[in-house]
Amino acid sequence: MAKDKNMNQDAANDEEMTVTLTLDDGTELECVVLTIFEAADKEYIALLPLDGNEAEDGEVYLYRYTEINGTPDIQNIESDEEYEIVADAFDELLDTEEYDEIVGEDELDD
């Protein structure tokens, strides 16, 4: 997966936070941070590539997220079991957000 990662945010312009991943083959991939969420008492980050085939496919990357002395850090999820827990939590988060959007739109129609 990713070897190096850099997190950038233009706070003055309140732009989306992005992460540049350096993949194992040396390719750099810029991603937007979709969300940081909790699963199994740990924090994780969901990243969506901005360009390339991954962006066209809507592929989301999930990583373990921590902050060390205030500096964000992401690590690969090493086990299939942990990945399943994280993927299920992310799917549940998406379902909740979609539900909230639908309910919010219906309330506006009243």
CYANA upper distance limits for C-alpha pairs under 8 A (distance plus 0.5 A):
  1 MET  CA     23 LEU  CA      6.14
  1 MET  CA     24 ASP  CA      6.41
  1 MET  CA     76 ASN  CA      7.64
  2 ALA  CA     21 LEU  CA      6.30
  2 ALA  CA     22 THR  CA      5.95
  2 ALA  CA     23 LEU  CA      4.77
  2 ALA  CA     24 ASP  CA      6.36
  2 ALA  CA     76 ASN  CA      7.73
  3 LYS  CA     21 LEU  CA      7.71
  3 LYS  CA     22 THR  CA      6.06
  3 LYS  CA     23 LEU  CA      6.24
  3 LYS  CA     24 ASP  CA      6.50
  4 ASP  CA     20 THR  CA      8.48
  4 ASP  CA     21 LEU  CA      6.28
  4 ASP  CA     22 THR  CA      5.52
  4 ASP  CA     23 LEU  CA      7.92
  5 LYS  CA     19 VAL  CA      6.88
  5 LYS  CA     20 THR  CA      5.86
  5 LYS  CA     21 LEU  CA      5.03
  5 LYS  CA     22 THR  CA      6.71
  5 LYS  CA     73 ASP  CA      8.41
  5 LYS  CA     74 ILE  CA      7.89
  6 ASN  CA     19 VAL  CA      5.87
  6 ASN  CA     20 THR  CA      5.65
  6 ASN  CA     21 LEU  CA      7.34
  7 MET  CA     17 MET  CA      7.66
  7 MET  CA     18 THR  CA      6.32
  7 MET  CA     19 VAL  CA      4.90
  7 MET  CA     20 THR  CA      7.10
  7 MET  CA     72 PRO  CA      7.77
  8 ASN  CA     17 MET  CA      6.38
  8 ASN  CA     18 THR  CA      5.89
  8 ASN  CA     19 VAL  CA      6.74
  9 GLN  CA     14 ASP  CA      8.24
  9 GLN  CA     15 GLU  CA      7.18
  9 GLN  CA     16 GLU  CA      7.16
  9 GLN  CA     17 MET  CA      5.14
  9 GLN  CA     18 THR  CA      6.97
 10 ASP  CA     14 ASP  CA      6.48
 10 ASP  CA     15 GLU  CA      6.16
 10 ASP  CA     16 GLU  CA      8.17
 10 ASP  CA     17 MET  CA      7.93
 11 ALA  CA     15 GLU  CA      7.23
 16 GLU  CA     32 VAL  CA      7.25
 16 GLU  CA     33 VAL  CA      7.77
 17 MET  CA     32 VAL  CA      6.49
 17 MET  CA     33 VAL  CA      6.16
 18 THR  CA     30 GLU  CA      7.29
 18 THR  CA     31 CYS  CA      5.96
 18 THR  CA     32 VAL  CA      4.85
 18 THR  CA     33 VAL  CA      6.13
 19 VAL  CA     30 GLU  CA      6.28
 19 VAL  CA     31 CYS  CA      5.69
 19 VAL  CA     32 VAL  CA      6.76
 19 VAL  CA     33 VAL  CA      7.42
 19 VAL  CA     47 LEU  CA      8.28
 20 THR  CA     28 GLU  CA      6.99
 20 THR  CA     29 LEU  CA      6.06
 20 THR  CA     30 GLU  CA      4.83
 20 THR  CA     31 CYS  CA      6.66
 21 LEU  CA     28 GLU  CA      6.06
 21 LEU  CA     29 LEU  CA      5.63
 21 LEU  CA     30 GLU  CA      6.76
 21 LEU  CA     31 CYS  CA      8.03
 22 THR  CA     26 GLY  CA      6.26
 22 THR  CA     27 THR  CA      6.17
 22 THR  CA     28 GLU  CA      4.99
 22 THR  CA     29 LEU  CA      6.92
 23 LEU  CA     27 THR  CA      5.80
 23 LEU  CA     28 GLU  CA      6.70
 23 LEU  CA     29 LEU  CA      7.91
 29 LEU  CA     49 PRO  CA      7.16
 29 LEU  CA     50 LEU  CA      8.35
 29 LEU  CA     51 ASP  CA      8.06
 30 GLU  CA     49 PRO  CA      6.33
 30 GLU  CA     50 LEU  CA      6.46
 30 GLU  CA     51 ASP  CA      7.76
 31 CYS  CA     47 LEU  CA      6.15
 31 CYS  CA     48 LEU  CA      5.56
 31 CYS  CA     49 PRO  CA      4.52
 31 CYS  CA     50 LEU  CA      5.79
 32 VAL  CA     47 LEU  CA      6.13
 32 VAL  CA     48 LEU  CA      5.82
 32 VAL  CA     49 PRO  CA      6.86
 32 VAL  CA     50 LEU  CA      7.12
 33 VAL  CA     45 ILE  CA      7.69
 33 VAL  CA     46 ALA  CA      6.61
 33 VAL  CA     47 LEU  CA      5.28
 33 VAL  CA     48 LEU  CA      7.08
 34 LEU  CA     45 ILE  CA      8.08
 34 LEU  CA     46 ALA  CA      5.92
 34 LEU  CA     47 LEU  CA      6.12
 34 LEU  CA     48 LEU  CA      7.12
 35 THR  CA     45 ILE  CA      6.39
 35 THR  CA     46 ALA  CA      6.01
 35 THR  CA     47 LEU  CA      8.09
 36 ILE  CA     43 GLU  CA      7.26
 36 ILE  CA     44 TYR  CA      6.09
 36 ILE  CA     45 ILE  CA      4.88
 36 ILE  CA     46 ALA  CA      6.92
 36 ILE  CA     65 TYR  CA      8.16
 37 PHE  CA     43 GLU  CA      6.06
 37 PHE  CA     44 TYR  CA      5.88
 37 PHE  CA     45 ILE  CA      6.84
 37 PHE  CA     90 PHE  CA      8.20
 38 GLU  CA     42 LYS  CA      6.01
 38 GLU  CA     43 GLU  CA      4.91
 38 GLU  CA     44 TYR  CA      6.53
 38 GLU  CA     89 ALA  CA      8.37
 39 ALA  CA     43 GLU  CA      6.82
 39 ALA  CA     44 TYR  CA      7.68
 39 ALA  CA     85 ILE  CA      7.51
 39 ALA  CA     86 VAL  CA      6.40
 39 ALA  CA     89 ALA  CA      6.60
 40 ALA  CA     85 ILE  CA      7.91
 40 ALA  CA     86 VAL  CA      8.45
 42 LYS  CA     64 ARG  CA      8.13
 42 LYS  CA     65 TYR  CA      8.40
 43 GLU  CA     64 ARG  CA      6.70
 43 GLU  CA     65 TYR  CA      5.80
 43 GLU  CA     66 THR  CA      7.23
 44 TYR  CA     62 LEU  CA      7.36
 44 TYR  CA     63 TYR  CA      6.07
 44 TYR  CA     64 ARG  CA      4.87
 44 TYR  CA     65 TYR  CA      5.14
 44 TYR  CA     66 THR  CA      8.39
 44 TYR  CA     86 VAL  CA      8.00
 45 ILE  CA     62 LEU  CA      6.25
 45 ILE  CA     63 TYR  CA      5.89
 45 ILE  CA     64 ARG  CA      6.79
 45 ILE  CA     65 TYR  CA      6.22
 45 ILE  CA     74 ILE  CA      8.26
 46 ALA  CA     60 VAL  CA      6.91
 46 ALA  CA     61 TYR  CA      6.19
 46 ALA  CA     62 LEU  CA      5.25
 46 ALA  CA     63 TYR  CA      7.26
 46 ALA  CA     90 PHE  CA      8.47
 47 LEU  CA     60 VAL  CA      6.04
 47 LEU  CA     61 TYR  CA      5.50
 47 LEU  CA     62 LEU  CA      6.89
 48 LEU  CA     55 ALA  CA      7.32
 48 LEU  CA     58 GLY  CA      7.62
 48 LEU  CA     59 GLU  CA      7.07
 48 LEU  CA     60 VAL  CA      5.37
 48 LEU  CA     61 TYR  CA      6.92
 49 PRO  CA     54 GLU  CA      6.60
 49 PRO  CA     55 ALA  CA      5.40
 49 PRO  CA     58 GLY  CA      8.34
 49 PRO  CA     59 GLU  CA      7.85
 49 PRO  CA     60 VAL  CA      7.75
 50 LEU  CA     55 ALA  CA      5.95
 51 ASP  CA     55 ALA  CA      5.68
 51 ASP  CA     56 GLU  CA      7.99
 52 GLY  CA     56 GLU  CA      7.07
 53 ASN  CA     57 ASP  CA      6.60
 54 GLU  CA     58 GLY  CA      6.68
 54 GLU  CA     59 GLU  CA      5.79
 55 ALA  CA     59 GLU  CA      6.81
 62 LEU  CA     77 ILE  CA      8.22
 62 LEU  CA     86 VAL  CA      8.16
 62 LEU  CA     87 ALA  CA      8.12
 63 TYR  CA     74 ILE  CA      6.50
 63 TYR  CA     75 GLN  CA      6.22
 63 TYR  CA     76 ASN  CA      5.83
 63 TYR  CA     77 ILE  CA      6.31
 64 ARG  CA     74 ILE  CA      5.99
 64 ARG  CA     75 GLN  CA      5.61
 64 ARG  CA     76 ASN  CA      6.75
 64 ARG  CA     77 ILE  CA      6.60
 65 TYR  CA     72 PRO  CA      7.77
 65 TYR  CA     73 ASP  CA      6.39
 65 TYR  CA     74 ILE  CA      5.11
 65 TYR  CA     75 GLN  CA      7.08
 66 THR  CA     72 PRO  CA      6.47
 66 THR  CA     73 ASP  CA      5.76
 66 THR  CA     74 ILE  CA      6.83
 67 GLU  CA     71 THR  CA      5.61
 67 GLU  CA     72 PRO  CA      4.85
 67 GLU  CA     73 ASP  CA      6.12
 68 ILE  CA     72 PRO  CA      6.96
 68 ILE  CA     73 ASP  CA      7.43
 77 ILE  CA     82 GLU  CA      7.31
 77 ILE  CA     83 TYR  CA      6.69
 78 GLU  CA     82 GLU  CA      7.92
 78 GLU  CA     83 TYR  CA      8.20
 79 SER  CA     83 TYR  CA      6.75
 80 ASP  CA     84 GLU  CA      6.64
 81 GLU  CA     85 ILE  CA      6.98
 82 GLU  CA     86 VAL  CA      6.75
 83 TYR  CA     87 ALA  CA      6.44
 84 GLU  CA     88 ASP  CA      6.52
 85 ILE  CA     89 ALA  CA      6.73
 86 VAL  CA     90 PHE  CA      6.64
 87 ALA  CA     91 ASP  CA      6.62
 88 ASP  CA     92 GLU  CA      6.63
 89 ALA  CA     93 LEU  CA      6.67
 90 PHE  CA     94 LEU  CA      6.74
 91 ASP  CA     95 ASP  CA      6.70
 92 GLU  CA     96 THR  CA      6.69
 93 LEU  CA     97 GLU  CA      6.71
 94 LEU  CA     98 GLU  CA      6.60
 95 ASP  CA     99 TYR  CA      6.61
 96 THR  CA    100 ASP  CA      6.62
 97 GLU  CA    101 GLU  CA      6.68
 98 GLU  CA    102 ILE  CA      6.74
 99 TYR  CA    103 VAL  CA      6.60
100 ASP  CA    104 GLY  CA      6.36
101 GLU  CA    105 GLU  CA      6.59
102 ILE  CA    106 ASP  CA      6.71
103 VAL  CA    107 GLU  CA      6.63
104 GLY  CA    108 LEU  CA      6.85
105 GLU  CA    109 ASP  CA      6.99
106 ASP  CA    110 ASP  CA      7.27
